[in-house]
Amino acid sequence: MTFDYKYIEEKWRARWEKDRVFHVEDAGKNKRYILDMFPYPSGQGLHVGHPRGYIASDVVARYARHKGYDVLHPIGWDAFGLPAENFAIKTGTHPRQKTQQNIENFRRQLKLLGFSYDWEREINTSDPSYYKWTQWIFLQLYKKGLAYKKKAPVNWCDSCKTVLANEQVIGGECERCAGPVEQRNLEQWFFKITDYADELLEKIDELDWSDALKTTQKNWIGKSQGARILFNIQDSNFTLPIFTTRPDTIFGATFLVLAPEHEALTNGTLQIANSKEVEEYIKQAKKKTELERKEGEKEKTGIKLEGVEAINPATKESIPVFVADYVLPGYGTGAIMAVPAHDQRDHIFAKKYNLPIIDVIQQEALDVKSKKEKGKTEEVYEGEGVLTNSGKFDGMSSEEAREKITKFVGGEAQTQYKLRDWLISRQRYWGAPIPIIYCEKCGEVPVPEKDLPVRLPDDVDFKPTGESPLTHAKEFHDVQCPLCGAPAKRESDTMDTFVCSSWYYLRFTDPHNEKEIFDKKKVANWMPVDLYVGGMEHAVGHLLYSRFITKALRDQGFVDFDEPFLRVLNQGLVLAQDGRKMSKRWDNVINPDDVVEAVGADTLRMYEMFMGPIGDTMPWSKNGTMGIFRFLNRIWRAQENIDDTENNALESVIHRAIKKVSEDIESARYNTAVSTLMIAFREMEKEKTIPKEVFKRFVILLSPFAPFISEELWEMLGNKTSIARAPWPSYEEKYLTQKETTIALQINGKTRGSINVSAGSDQETVLGAIQKDEKLSKYLKDKPKRVVFVADKIINLII
């Protein structure tokens, strides 16, 4: 029989849509919310790497339906933002038009692959009916002081002509264009995510996330316990506050260092004799990427602030003050006390500028007579220990001394975070307008909720210039003040696209509600998301922002749960066949359309699940797809051998397969689930006929991975309804004891055949069975030099 996959797939795509097979209304007692990180429709379409996570989530969604759950499995489009806008600029079309074209192509491709999405819940973040509620969330945060505008040092990408959030700067470069990022002082809008730093940190251990994902978020939040200590500037009333996690080392602080962005360098507070030299250094520092500034082993640069000396509050000695770009403005106070004996970066700097290096921490307690005198040391010890050269604190442990020294120098205990407030302003066109109006009389005025959405105008020159294109949109920009009616101006910046995606999972529960952001009852029934699938690259961006928005909405009574995503699964990349990342530049991009045309969607789906563990990065293999295609063809032809007989051996095979495939899907071992299906079917093929009831159960096990062929076989087996609603088969313990097993015979590591023996057979028994086998016995004519035997799996003869 010919496996006409093209006819079968087209037939079932139409049938699913016509019969609304995957539509779900409201959640019952047993619900599963299974969600993909929805795609950016920013290019001309998907390549074969993009669907890997979508396939994994679809396998789980289909499995959950078989298990009797009400399954919410929606899809939509993260349509605003730089990727979509940059692509529109590149192709010379309006972002709205180009985005819509891309969405239509993405939708076609996703339907081509047979995903069981509820398409009736489809959302688009660039649609006014959606971003009306994005603006509404902004207003709720604004009311509570969680949205504010201030002048601050921000990340500026000159290539994209916009500011970036810290989370969008990777190694000192823009995550979108890989261009250098510099610091600028600008008035910008922020969300006060730092108010939730503690809860974001504490709650993460309760989630079913990978250790790598949890650690990445924890490190980004970066909680540090330390002390805030004031250093007086000599001959001045001015003090420089510093934050340190090691107040126990303060007796070894021999200089201070300010970040180039520190306000004391620009506000005229410090009387710097070499101010022009310092200004030039600051100018050059801003040209460096954050990565260049962070790297600790490279040569440090800095300028001494001539005429400026600080007083070490512990020693009462004067110490020099420097500006150096290895100190960053985003952590602590932007100023550090440098302890070169116990910090590698400070040590490198001190060696270069011939500054004192005083050892104040010893790894072990030393006799008073053998204590080191003050002086230079060549070693850098960054751990804790026992204090030396620290006055009355000598002999104390670091732990004991921290609190006492903090009190001694008049400092105060303080907790600091690396996490900074979320910068949401963008000087670009393609985004949700910020709903704020500026009035000379009333000041900053939020747009009344009844006037939402503030629509993004279409007739705008959207090419980036460094200021928002909306500044020049007269009809948009010029308005009346909602409070006093006087002429006023709209905010011209748009919101970061991550604001749009920080709450979309909530809208999916009630996507067509025009009166409110969502029905609280529907959100309560469906949320939190049970399984969320997407890339690890969103660990400190989207995932962090979504957690913050959920908590902020909870505190205002709109939701009643703490976390949006209970379980997160990160899929690995799919590389090109040459082992490189797919790129037009290397002409190695594989289009899923071509694969579906050649071997069908079921083949692509099964291959991507079989190619390796879902979290691993794997290269594409055309040979691998052909192997899966041949396997599906064998299953298709097997219907010729189906009858109503019984076969106890195959009953045992299918029960073991049910148990293993179920466990593998639930634990995200999709590759071994497919392997189990292959092993089970190979056992079926050895029989002259396959019992119909065994084959039916096998087809249900296959259906989450290869839904098209499964639907067709299910119908041919006499079923009138979609296999998508068929109950998942159960297994019985009595069938799980394996009485017989198949041992692979290898000769010098290459498989030459297999032999069936009783489970648990030893090496001699297996060799005896090979000796009796007509085809395999020839391999024993030459006595093996060595035998490698793995019980119930392989026997390898080294000839």
CORSULKA-V897295 format. One record per backbone hydrogen bond with DSSP energy under -0.5 kcal/mol. NH is the residue of the N-H (numbers start at 1). CO is the residue of the C=O. Records with the same first field share a line. If there is no record, write none. Layout:
NH = CO / CO
This chain:
4 = 2
5 = 3
8 = 4
9 = 5
10 = 6
11 = 7
12 = 8
13 = 9
14 = 10
15 = 11
16 = 12
17 = 13
18 = 14
19 = 15
20 = 16 / 17
21 = 16
23 = 20
31 = 29
32 = 70
34 = 32 / 72
35 = 33 / 531
37 = 533
38 = 36
39 = 76
41 = 39
42 = 40
48 = 590
50 = 47
51 = 47
52 = 49
53 = 50
54 = 50
55 = 51
56 = 52
57 = 53
58 = 54
59 = 55
60 = 56
61 = 57
62 = 58
63 = 59
64 = 60
65 = 61
66 = 62
67 = 63
68 = 65
69 = 64
70 = 30
71 = 69
72 = 32 / 70
73 = 71
77 = 123
78 = 39
79 = 77
81 = 430
85 = 81
86 = 82
87 = 83
88 = 84
89 = 85
90 = 86
91 = 87
92 = 88 / 89
93 = 88
98 = 94
99 = 95
100 = 96
101 = 97
102 = 98
103 = 99
104 = 100
105 = 101
106 = 102
107 = 103
108 = 104
109 = 105
110 = 106
111 = 107
112 = 108
113 = 109
114 = 111
115 = 110
117 = 115
118 = 73
119 = 117
121 = 118
122 = 119
123 = 75
125 = 77
127 = 124
130 = 127
131 = 127
132 = 128
133 = 130
134 = 130
135 = 131
136 = 132
137 = 133
138 = 134
139 = 135
140 = 136
141 = 137
142 = 138
143 = 139
144 = 140
145 = 142
146 = 141
147 = 141
148 = 190
150 = 188
152 = 150 / 186
154 = 184
155 = 164
156 = 154 / 182
157 = 155 / 162
158 = 156 / 180
161 = 157
162 = 157
164 = 155
168 = 165
169 = 166
170 = 168 / 173
171 = 169
173 = 170
174 = 179
175 = 168
178 = 174
181 = 172
182 = 156
184 = 154
186 = 152 / 184
188 = 150 / 186
190 = 148
191 = 422
192 = 146
193 = 191
195 = 192
196 = 193
197 = 194
200 = 196
201 = 197
202 = 198
203 = 199
204 = 200
205 = 202
206 = 203
207 = 204
208 = 566
209 = 207
214 = 210
215 = 211
216 = 212
217 = 213
218 = 214
219 = 215
220 = 216
221 = 217
222 = 218
224 = 416
226 = 224 / 414
227 = 244
228 = 412
229 = 227 / 242
231 = 240
232 = 230 / 311
233 = 238
234 = 232 / 309
236 = 233
240 = 231
241 = 239
242 = 229
243 = 335
244 = 227
249 = 246
250 = 247
252 = 249
253 = 250
254 = 252 / 338
255 = 338
256 = 320
257 = 336
258 = 322
259 = 334
262 = 259
265 = 262
266 = 263
267 = 263
270 = 264
272 = 270
273 = 271 / 306
275 = 272
278 = 274
279 = 275
280 = 276
281 = 277
282 = 278
283 = 279
284 = 280
285 = 281
286 = 282
287 = 284
288 = 285
293 = 289
294 = 290
295 = 291
303 = 323
305 = 321
306 = 304
308 = 305
309 = 307
310 = 319
311 = 232
312 = 310 / 317
313 = 311
316 = 312
319 = 310
320 = 254
321 = 308
322 = 256
323 = 303
324 = 258
325 = 301
327 = 324
328 = 326
331 = 328
333 = 335
334 = 331
336 = 257
338 = 255 / 336
339 = 337
340 = 338
342 = 339
347 = 343
348 = 344
349 = 345
350 = 346
351 = 347
352 = 348
353 = 349
354 = 351
355 = 350
359 = 357
360 = 358
362 = 386
370 = 367
371 = 368
381 = 341 / 379
382 = 380
386 = 362
387 = 396
388 = 360
393 = 390
394 = 391
395 = 387
396 = 393
398 = 385
401 = 397
402 = 398
403 = 399
404 = 400
405 = 401
406 = 402
407 = 403
408 = 404
409 = 405
410 = 407
411 = 406
412 = 228
414 = 226
416 = 224
418 = 221
419 = 221
422 = 191
423 = 421
424 = 189 / 422
425 = 189
426 = 494
428 = 426
431 = 429
434 = 493
436 = 434
437 = 445
438 = 489
439 = 437 / 443
443 = 439
445 = 437
447 = 435
451 = 448
452 = 449
455 = 453
457 = 455
460 = 458
462 = 460
465 = 467
470 = 492
471 = 468
472 = 469
473 = 470
474 = 472
477 = 473
478 = 474
479 = 477 / 488
481 = 486
485 = 481
488 = 479
489 = 438
490 = 477
491 = 436
494 = 426
495 = 432
496 = 424
499 = 496
500 = 496
501 = 497
502 = 498 / 499
503 = 500
506 = 503
507 = 503
508 = 504
509 = 506
510 = 507
511 = 508
513 = 510
514 = 512
520 = 518
523 = 519
524 = 520
525 = 521
526 = 522
527 = 523
529 = 564
530 = 33
531 = 33
532 = 567
533 = 35
534 = 569
538 = 535
539 = 536
541 = 538
543 = 538
545 = 541
546 = 542
547 = 543
548 = 544
549 = 545
550 = 546
551 = 547
552 = 548
553 = 549
554 = 550
555 = 551
556 = 552
557 = 554
558 = 553
559 = 553
566 = 529 / 564
567 = 529
568 = 208
569 = 532
571 = 534 / 569
572 = 614
575 = 573 / 618
576 = 580
579 = 576
586 = 583
587 = 583 / 584
588 = 583
591 = 589
594 = 591
595 = 591
596 = 592
597 = 593
598 = 594
599 = 595
600 = 595 / 596
604 = 600
605 = 601
606 = 602
607 = 603
608 = 604
609 = 605
610 = 606
611 = 607
614 = 668
616 = 613
618 = 573
620 = 575
625 = 621
626 = 622
627 = 623
628 = 624
629 = 625
630 = 626
631 = 627
632 = 628
633 = 629
634 = 630
635 = 631
636 = 632
637 = 633
638 = 634
639 = 636
640 = 637
641 = 638
642 = 639
643 = 690
651 = 647
652 = 648
653 = 649
654 = 650
655 = 651
656 = 652
657 = 653
658 = 654
659 = 655
660 = 656
661 = 657
662 = 658
663 = 659
664 = 660
665 = 661
666 = 662
667 = 663
668 = 665
669 = 664
670 = 668
673 = 669
674 = 670
675 = 671
676 = 672
677 = 673
678 = 674
679 = 675
680 = 676
681 = 677
682 = 678
683 = 679
684 = 680
685 = 681
686 = 682 / 683
687 = 684
690 = 641
692 = 643
695 = 691
696 = 692
697 = 693
698 = 694
699 = 695
700 = 696
701 = 697
702 = 698
703 = 699
704 = 700
705 = 702
706 = 702
710 = 706
711 = 707
712 = 708
713 = 709
714 = 710
715 = 711
716 = 712
717 = 713
718 = 715
719 = 714
725 = 722
726 = 723
728 = 66
735 = 732
736 = 733
738 = 736
739 = 737
741 = 757
743 = 741 / 755
744 = 793
745 = 753
746 = 744 / 795
747 = 750
748 = 746 / 797
750 = 747
752 = 745
753 = 745
755 = 743
757 = 741 / 755
759 = 739
761 = 758
766 = 762
767 = 763
768 = 764
769 = 765
770 = 766
771 = 767
772 = 768
773 = 769 / 770
777 = 773
779 = 776
780 = 777
781 = 778
783 = 781
785 = 798
786 = 798
788 = 796
789 = 787
790 = 794
791 = 789
793 = 790
794 = 790
795 = 744
796 = 788
797 = 746 / 795
798 = 786 / 796
799 = 797
